[in-house]
Amino acid sequence: MVTDTISDMLTRIRNATMVKHQIVQVPVTKMSFAIATILKQEGFISDFENYQEENKDYLLLSLKYLGKSRKSVISEIQRVSKPGLRVYANSKELPKVLDNLGIAIISTSKGVMTNLKAKELGIGGEVLCYIW
């Protein structure tokens, strides 16, 4: 049983990109589905789909690579807010990741979104992770 499903998802993606896997299997939660949706919208993964195996639901994430050398679109993923130390930011203190070349995923009262969308709406929340 995994207690931190977000860290588990990010670690699976990080490990798969390091060994250049095409597909990653992640257990489905509302948060992992929301993060996968954001990763697809921002172009970090090509697609994802629900998959059921032995009465357990999974997300299959198709990772994106560039060129013949298969360089991953995702350079790095960093978990920011952890179960032992939550990190919050108001609308004026939202992080900029590599001068907005990367994204921060924020959990707000209006749902899970990127730092740019949260700044546009003028709301803050819990900073889940940085991706670039």
C-alpha positions in Angstrom: 0.0 0.0 0.0 1.4 3.4 -1.1 0.7 6.3 1.2 1.8 9.1 -1.1 0.3 8.4 -4.5 1.5 11.6 -6.1 5.1 10.8 -5.3 4.6 7.3 -6.5 3.3 8.5 -9.8 6.1 11.1 -10.3 8.7 8.5 -9.4 7.3 6.0 -11.9 7.3 8.6 -14.6 10.9 9.7 -13.7 12.2 6.1 -13.7 10.5 5.3 -17.0 11.9 8.3 -18.8 15.4 7.4 -17.5 15.3 4.0 -19.2 13.3 5.3 -22.2 10.1 3.2 -21.7 7.2 4.1 -23.9 4.4 3.4 -21.4 4.0 3.8 -17.7 1.4 2.1 -15.6 0.1 4.2 -12.6 -2.8 3.3 -10.2 -5.8 5.6 -10.7 -6.8 8.2 -8.1 -8.6 11.5 -8.7 -5.3 13.3 -8.2 -3.3 11.1 -10.6 -6.0 11.5 -13.2 -5.9 15.3 -12.8 -2.1 15.4 -13.0 -2.1 13.2 -16.1 -4.7 15.5 -17.7 -2.4 18.5 -17.1 0.7 16.7 -18.4 -1.2 15.9 -21.6 -2.5 19.5 -22.0 1.0 20.9 -21.5 2.6 18.4 -24.0 4.7 16.4 -21.5 3.0 13.1 -22.4 1.3 12.1 -25.7 -1.8 10.4 -24.2 -3.2 8.4 -21.4 -6.0 5.9 -21.0 -7.8 3.9 -18.2 -7.0 0.3 -18.0 -8.4 -2.4 -15.8 -6.6 -5.5 -14.6 -7.9 -8.0 -12.0 -10.4 -5.5 -10.6 -7.8 -2.7 -10.2 -7.8 0.4 -12.3 -4.7 1.9 -13.8 -3.7 4.7 -16.0 -1.4 3.9 -18.9 0.6 7.0 -19.7 2.3 7.2 -23.2 5.6 9.2 -22.7 6.9 11.6 -25.3 10.4 11.5 -26.8 12.2 13.7 -29.3 14.3 12.7 -32.3 16.3 9.6 -33.1 18.2 9.7 -29.8 14.8 9.5 -28.0 15.5 12.5 -25.6 12.6 12.7 -23.2 10.4 15.8 -23.2 10.4 15.6 -19.4 13.8 16.7 -18.2 13.1 16.7 -14.5 10.3 16.2 -12.1 10.5 17.5 -8.5 8.0 16.8 -5.7 7.5 20.0 -3.6 4.7 19.4 -1.1 5.1 16.2 0.8 2.8 14.6 3.4 5.2 15.6 6.2 5.7 19.1 4.9 3.0 20.8 3.0 4.0 23.8 0.8 1.4 26.5 0.1 1.6 29.6 -2.0 -0.9 32.5 -2.4 -1.7 34.0 -5.7 1.2 36.6 -5.4 3.8 34.0 -4.4 3.2 31.3 -7.1 6.4 29.8 -8.3 8.0 30.4 -11.7 9.7 27.3 -13.0 12.7 28.2 -15.2 11.1 31.5 -16.2 7.9 29.8 -17.2 9.6 27.2 -19.4 8.5 24.6 -17.0 5.3 24.3 -15.0 4.3 23.9 -11.3 1.2 21.9 -10.6 -1.0 23.5 -8.0 -3.9 22.0 -6.1 -6.4 24.9 -5.6 -9.9 25.2 -4.3 -11.0 25.3 -8.0 -9.2 22.1 -8.9 -5.7 21.0 -9.9 -4.0 23.4 -12.4 -0.7 24.8 -13.5 0.9 27.9 -11.9 0.1 30.0 -14.9 -3.6 29.2 -14.8 -3.8 29.8 -11.1 -2.1 33.2 -11.5 -4.5 34.1 -14.2 -7.5 33.2 -11.9 -5.8 34.9 -9.0 -5.9 32.0 -6.6 -3.2 30.1 -4.7 -3.0 26.6 -3.2 -0.7 23.7 -2.5 2.3 23.4 -4.7 2.5 19.7 -5.7 5.4 19.5 -8.1 7.6 21.2 -10.6 8.1 19.7 -14.1 10.4 20.9 -16.9 
